[in-house]
Amino acid sequence: MKRIKLEHEKLPGLRIIKTVFALLIVLLISVATNGFLPPYDLAVVAVLAMQDDMAKSFKQIQNRMASTLIGGLIGTIAMAIGSITNVKLLQLVLVPIGIFLILYFCGKLINRAEFIIIACYVFLSITLEQNPELSWLYPIKVMVTTVIASNVAILVNLYDPRRHKRVTVYKEKK
């Protein structure tokens, strides 16, 4: 039988292993909350937050939080306006107006184009939600999942086995 020898460069790196471990932890959290914290949202945040260094991880988390706040605020306002009007009007008029506001605000006014995708995703999730009474809860759930999953990713990312080598301490004889 022929033995297969794997070269060191072909083995999965520490970042891959850490990402998978963080993903496992957040999925267990979702199971522990009976799905109140959606596994999809937790998993996406854990994967996005696991960057190659801590500064990039924190930047990614800050961007997601800010994007969620922007999309959530505009979506909640649109839902409040839509609740006094016809739901079809909400979908036909308020959704494009809300997307316009996000694009204009993020892209032109604050010059943070990296916020646009997540802000639009959160906005559309709120405004096109099947249950309008619960749509205001969505940005709160996204913020909670972002905080939990990003903290898990950061804690997992902090571990570096190269720093935790076994050290033998000898007691000095007198």
N, C-alpha and C positions, 0 to 999 in steps of 0.2 A: 504494500500500500504506500502510495506517495504522500509524503508530508507536505502540507502547505505552510510556507513560512511567510508570515506577515511582516512587512517592513514597518518600522516605527511610524513613518510618515502616513501610512495607510490606516493606522488605528484611529478610532474616534478621539478627538481632542477633549480637553477638560470642559470647554464651553458647551460642546454637544452633550456631554454627560450631565453637566449642571442644568442645562435647559430641560432635558428629559426628566431629571429629578424634580425640578421646580414644577413642571407640568403635572407630574404624578401627585405632588402635594396639593396643588390647587384643585385637581379633579377629586381628590379625597375630601377636600373642604366642601366642594359642591355636593358630594354624596352626603356628607355630614349635615348639610343644611337642607336636605331633601330637595335639592334643585332650586331653592330660593335664590341662591347665587348661581346664575347659569354657568354651566361648564364651558360653553363656547366663549363667553366674555372673559372668564377667568383664564382660560387657556391662551387666548389671544394676547392678553396683557402680559402673562408670564413669559411668553415667547418674545414679545416685543421688548420687554424690559431687560431681557438677558442679553446685554451687549458685551463687547470685549473689554470694556473697562467701566468703572463705577460712574465716572463723569457722564459717559454716553448713556448709561442706564438712567441716571437721574434726569438727564435732558429729555429722554424719551418719555419718562413718566410725567414730567412737567408739561410736555406738549400734549399728552393724552388728557391730563386733567383740565388744562386750559381749553382744549378743543371740546371736551365733553361739556364744560360749563357754557361755552358759547352756543353750541348746538342745542343743549338742553334749555337754555334760557329763551332762545328764539323759538324753539319748538313748543315750549310751555306757553309762551305768549300767543303763538299761532293757535294752539289748542283752546286757549281761553277765548280768543276771538271767534274761533270756529264753533265753540259750544253755544254761542248766542245766535249763530247763523246756521245755515244749512250745511250738512257734512259734505255734500258734493261741491259746494262753494269752497269749502276748506281745501279739498283736493285740487280743484281746478284753479283757484286763485292764490290762496295763501301758501301752498307748497312752493310754487315757483317764486313767489315774492320772498319767502323765507330763504330759499337757496340763493337768490340774488343778494339778500342782506348778508348772508354768511360769506359768499364770494367777495363781495365788496368790502365788508368789514375786515376779513382776514387778509385778503389779497392786496387791498389798496390802503385802507386806513391804518392798520397796525403793521402792515408789511410782514405778515407771518403766514405765508402760503402753506407751510407744513401743517397748519391747523385745519385746513379746508376739508380734507377727506374725512377725518374722524368727526368733525363738527357737522358735516352734511349727513354722515351715517347716523349720528345720534338724532339729528333733526328729523330725518326721514323715518327713523324708527318710532319717534314720538308721534309725528303727524299722521303716519299711515298705519298706526297700531289699530288692531281690530277692536280693542276695548278702550274707547276714548276716556272712560272714567279712570283707568289705571295708567294712562300714558304719562301723567305727571310724575309717577313713581319711577319711570324708566331712568331718567338722568340720575336720580338718587342711587338706584341699584348699580348703574354703571360706575358712579363715583366710588361706591363701597367696594365693588369688585376690583376696580383699578387700585385702590389703596391696599386691599388684601393681597391681590396677586403680585403687585409690584413689590410689596414688602417681602413676600415669599421669595421672589426672584432675587432681590437684593441680598437677603440673608444667605441664600444658597450661593450666590455669586461671591460673597465675602470669603467663603471657605476656599482656602488654597492649600492643598496637601503639601506643597513644597515648603510652606512655613511651619508645618506641624511634623517635622521629622522627629523620630524617636531620639531622645537625648538621654544618655546615661549619666547620672550624677553620682560621683563618688564622694563618700564622706571622708573627710581628711582625718587621718590617724594622728593621735597626739602622743 
